[in-house]
Amino acid sequence: MIVRFPGGKRVTAEYKGHCIETDQSETHGGTGTAPSPFDLFLASLATCSGYYVLTFCQKRDIPTDDVTLTLSAHRDESGKRVERIDIAVHLPEAFPDKYVDACIASAAQCAVKKSFVDPPQVILTASKS
């Protein structure tokens, strides 16, 4: 992954042939042209959980047209630190009752969630070229 700074508060990452763009909101000096890095983190968590729900349903031939997930991040009083993240899986009435708990357990297998519940070591270095 290569990170570059194309101007303003924008930061991009090039990874596996994709360009992932970020920007800060106008209140943080950016132009709001792309999600913030933290917004991408939250989206990564939600979509990873969604992937596991999708796969669970697909393996059982359960339609996913009316299945959705919502994520809510709750911050501390200062508004700077997220204290809790709620992910709700919304299932249609026709969803088989016998699979509801297993579907939630499947969503809990999300690798993004596991990475911050049991965080990896992050090592930062600098070099001059």
C-alpha positions in Angstrom: 0.0 0.0 0.0 1.3 3.4 -0.9 -0.1 6.6 0.6 0.1 9.9 -1.1 -1.0 13.5 -0.4 -2.7 15.0 -3.5 -3.5 18.4 -1.9 -5.5 20.0 0.8 -6.4 17.6 3.5 -6.8 14.7 1.1 -4.9 11.5 1.6 -5.0 8.6 -0.9 -3.9 5.0 -0.6 -3.1 2.9 -3.6 -3.6 -0.8 -2.9 -4.1 -3.9 -5.1 -5.0 -1.7 -8.1 -7.5 0.4 -6.2 -7.3 4.1 -5.2 -8.9 4.8 -1.9 -9.5 8.5 -1.4 -10.0 10.3 1.9 -10.6 13.9 2.9 -11.5 15.7 6.0 -14.8 17.6 6.6 -14.9 21.3 6.1 -14.9 21.8 9.8 -11.6 20.0 10.0 -10.0 21.9 7.1 -10.9 19.7 4.2 -13.4 19.9 1.5 -15.5 16.9 2.3 -14.9 15.4 -1.1 -14.4 11.9 0.3 -14.9 10.0 3.5 -12.6 10.6 6.4 -10.2 7.8 7.3 -12.3 7.1 10.4 -15.5 7.0 8.3 -13.7 4.3 6.2 -12.8 2.4 9.3 -16.5 2.4 10.4 -17.6 1.4 6.9 -14.9 -1.3 6.8 -16.3 -2.8 10.0 -19.9 -2.6 8.8 -19.3 -4.0 5.4 -17.1 -6.8 6.8 -19.9 -7.8 9.2 -22.3 -7.5 6.2 -20.1 -9.9 4.2 -20.4 -12.5 6.9 -24.2 -12.1 7.0 -24.4 -12.3 3.2 -22.3 -15.4 3.1 -24.4 -17.0 5.9 -27.6 -16.3 3.9 -26.2 -17.4 0.6 -25.1 -20.8 2.0 -28.7 -21.4 3.1 -30.4 -19.9 0.1 -32.0 -17.2 2.2 -32.8 -14.1 0.2 -31.0 -10.9 1.2 -33.0 -8.3 -0.6 -34.5 -7.0 2.7 -31.6 -7.7 4.9 -29.7 -4.6 6.0 -27.2 -3.6 8.7 -26.9 -0.3 10.5 -23.9 0.9 12.4 -24.0 3.6 15.1 -20.8 4.9 16.7 -21.2 6.4 20.2 -18.6 8.9 21.4 -17.5 10.0 24.8 -18.6 13.3 26.3 -15.7 15.1 24.6 -16.8 13.7 21.2 -13.2 12.6 20.4 -13.2 8.9 21.3 -15.7 6.2 20.3 -16.7 4.3 23.3 -19.1 1.9 21.7 -20.1 0.7 18.2 -23.5 -0.9 17.7 -24.2 -2.9 14.6 -27.8 -4.0 14.1 -28.7 -6.7 11.6 -32.2 -6.0 10.3 -33.9 -9.2 9.1 -37.2 -9.4 7.3 -40.3 -11.1 8.9 -39.8 -14.1 6.6 -36.3 -14.7 7.9 -36.2 -18.2 9.5 -36.3 -17.9 13.3 -34.0 -20.9 13.7 -31.2 -18.9 12.0 -31.4 -15.5 13.7 -28.9 -16.2 16.5 -26.5 -18.0 14.1 -26.7 -15.1 11.6 -25.6 -12.7 14.4 -22.9 -15.1 15.4 -21.7 -15.2 11.8 -21.5 -11.4 11.7 -19.4 -11.5 14.8 -16.7 -13.4 12.9 -15.8 -10.2 11.0 -12.0 -10.0 10.7 -12.0 -6.2 11.0 -13.8 -6.5 14.4 -11.4 -9.2 15.5 -8.5 -6.9 14.6 -9.4 -4.2 17.1 -10.8 -6.5 19.8 -7.4 -8.2 19.8 -5.3 -5.5 18.2 -2.2 -6.1 16.2 1.0 -4.3 17.1 1.5 -1.3 14.9 5.1 -0.2 14.3 5.8 3.2 12.7 9.2 4.1 11.2 10.6 6.8 9.1 13.2 6.8 6.3 14.7 9.4 4.1 15.0 8.6 0.4 
